[in-house]
Amino acid sequence: MPTYLYETIPALPDEAVDRFEMKQSFSDAPLTTHPETGAPVRRVISGGIGLMTRSENSLPEPGPGCGPGNCGCGRFS
């Protein structure tokens, strides 16, 4: 079950934001209120950690005008 990050929506500009995590199923609707205080909340979209790799097979095929310093694909540098 994934864990989602939520934060309260401040009613006033100087009001503190409370962040909390909630385990929910993928099929559960996002929360609209804090489970303890009833304050309005929104789900925070945050980046995760990922690993991206690049192989020689993923480089674009050379085209017209492609050559050292011309295409920027890195294949001919």
Long-range contacts (C-beta under 8 A, 24 or more apart in sequence): 1-25, 2-26, 4-30, 4-43, 4-44, 5-43, 5-44, 5-46, 6-31, 6-34, 6-41, 6-42, 6-43, 6-44, 7-41, 7-42, 7-44, 8-34, 8-37, 8-39, 8-40, 8-41, 9-39, 9-40, 9-41, 9-42, 19-44
